[in-house]
Amino acid sequence: MTKMTDSPSEYFVVHKHAFWLFGGLIPVSLPEVDEVVGRMVVNNAGVQNLKITTELSLFDFLLSALTSGVIYSQSVIIEGEAYDY
């Protein structure tokens, strides 16, 4: 990928969890990407190379297994670079 600016940038990685009930039918808690990115975009700054990844971690698997699928969770990883204009 090409870099949009030559300004110094700060790399960030944020880990969140998304939770659903009954195998994913009813959302309980979903991470808001705009809140995470909004905290990075301050004082005329921007975000580039934004990447959002979901994965099933060991914690997520054990939680689903122990609750027989009543509670289902996934790990959400939001990463990118915050830079100044």
HELIX and SHEET records of a PDB file:
HELIX    1   1 PHE A   22  GLY A   24  5                                   3    
HELIX    2   2 VAL A   33  MET A   40  1                                   8    
HELIX    3   3 LEU A   58  LEU A   66  1                                   9    
SHEET    1   A 4 ILE A  26  SER A  29  0                                        
SHEET    2   A 4 SER A   9  LEU A  21 -1                                        
SHEET    3   A 4 ILE A  71  ASP A  84 -1                                        
SHEET    4   A 4 ALA A  45  GLU A  55 -1                                        
END                                                                             
